[in-house]
Amino acid sequence: MFLKKIPLIFALLLLTACGYHLRGDIELPAGMENIYVEGASNALQQEMKKALKSSQGKLVTTQSEAGIVIKFAKEQTTSRVMAINTAGRANQFQLIYHVDFAIYDPAGKLLLGDQNVNIKRDYFNDQTAILGKNNEEVVIRVEMYQQAVSSIMSRINLAMENKAITK
């Protein structure tokens, strides 16, 4: 019985040794746990709060409390029809989420300027299950916000690594 568990134990040890961590965990640089966000939608801020909570970070309410400042210049979600059926109704949509931002230190010094994130998702629009498809679109939008937060946090890490290298 124990011999059957050895490969599983070995695989778990390999995963932990390679630096694997659960999706959603964000590694924040020292001193950057507190983030101030300016100009983001409530939905994006909520996803950022969730992501930071799992990493012992938080969104702060003033720039002076922050270790890093993210200023959003533009945030836009659009959709477009990808295919229509014989009755002229949309069968497939593409959701597009676009956000422009820059990253600053608390003193207002630019760390990483003019960044953008573009996320696209296609989904099939079943005309017989309208309520289910509306819920699917909400789930897809949340996933897009989560992906945007992950990308933004990765860029923060990169900016902080570059800042440490240039010092």
N, C-alpha and C positions, 0 to 999 in steps of 0.2 A: 504494500500500500504506500509506504513512504517513498519507494523508488519511483512511483508514478508522479510524485509531486516534485521531484528534483528538477526536471526540465522547466516547470513553472517557476520555481524559486530562482533558478538560474536566469530565466528570461526577465524576471522582475529586477534582479540585481543588475543586469545589463542596462535596463531602461533607466534605472536611477543613476547609474554610473555615467551615462552619456549626457546627463543634464536635462533629460525629459521632464517636462512639467505639464500639468493639466492646462488645456486650452482655456484662455480667459485670464490666467495668471499673468501679471505684468511685472516685469522687473524694473523697479524705479531706481534711478541713481540716488546716492546718498544726498540728503538735503532737498530732494525734489518730490517728496511725498505729498506736499501741499501744492495744489495747482489752482490757479485762478483762471477762470474762463470768461471771456468777454465776447458777446455777440453770437453765442450759439443758441440753437433752439432748445426748448425744454426737453424734447425727446433725446437729443444728443447729450445734453447735460446729465439726464437720468442714466443713460448707458455708461457715461464716463464715471459717474458716481459708483455704479455697480462694479465696474472694472477696477476702480481704485480701492474700493472696500476690500476686495479679495487680496489686494497687495499692500494692505495697511496704509493706504494713502487716502486723501480726501480732497474734495473741492472746497475751497475757502471762499469767504464772502468779500474779502478785500485784497487788493493787490499787495499790500504791505505784509500780509500773513503768508504769502505764497513763496515757494521756492522757484516756481516757474510760472510764466503767464502765457496763455494761448489766446491770441486775438483772432476771431473769425471775421473775415471780410465779407464772405458770401457763403450762403448755404441754400441749396436748391434741390428739390426733388421733382422730377418730371416723369411722365410715362408716355409711351408711344405704342401705337398698334403695330404689331409685327405681321399678323395674318388675319384674314377675315374668312368667314364661312360663306356658303352659297346664298344664305339669307342676308348677307351684308353685315353680320354682327362680328365683332372682334373675337377671334379665337385665341390669340396669343398677344401678350403685352410684354413690353420691356420697361422696367423701372430703372431710372437713372438717378443716382444720388451724387451730387457734386458739392464739395466744400473747399473754400480757399481760406488759408490761415497763415499766421506767422507765430514764431515762438520767441519770447523775450525773457530776460531775467527780471527780477522784481524792480530793479532800478530803471528799467526801460531800455536796456541795451539789447539790440537785436542779436539773437542766437542763431536763428534759422528763418530766413525771410521767404515770403511768397511761395508757400507750399500749396499743393492741391491734391485732393483725393477724389477719384472718380470710381464709382462702383455701379455695375450694371447687373441686373437680374432679369431673366426671361421667365415667364410663367404662362401656363395654359389656362384659358378662361372657359371653363365648362358652363355653358348657358343653362344647364339643368340644375346646377348647384350654386346659385348666385350667393347665398349667405355664406357657404363654405369658402367660396373664392374671395369674398371680402375679408374673411378671417385670414385666409392664406396671404393676402396682400399685406395685412398688418404684420404678420409674422415675418414676411420677407423684408419689410421696412425695418423692423427691429434688428434683424440679422445684418442688414446693411449698416445701420448705426454701429453695431458691435464691431463690424469689420473696419469701419472708419476709425473708431476709437483705438483699435489695435494698431492700425497704421500710424495714427498720430502719436501714440506712445512709442512706437518703434523709432519714429523720427526724433522724438525727444531724446531717447537714449543715444541715438546717433549724434545729435547736436551736442549733447553733454560729453560724449567721448571725444569729439573733435575739439571741444573747448578745453578738455583736459590735456589733449595732445599739444595744442598750440600754446599752453601756458609755459 
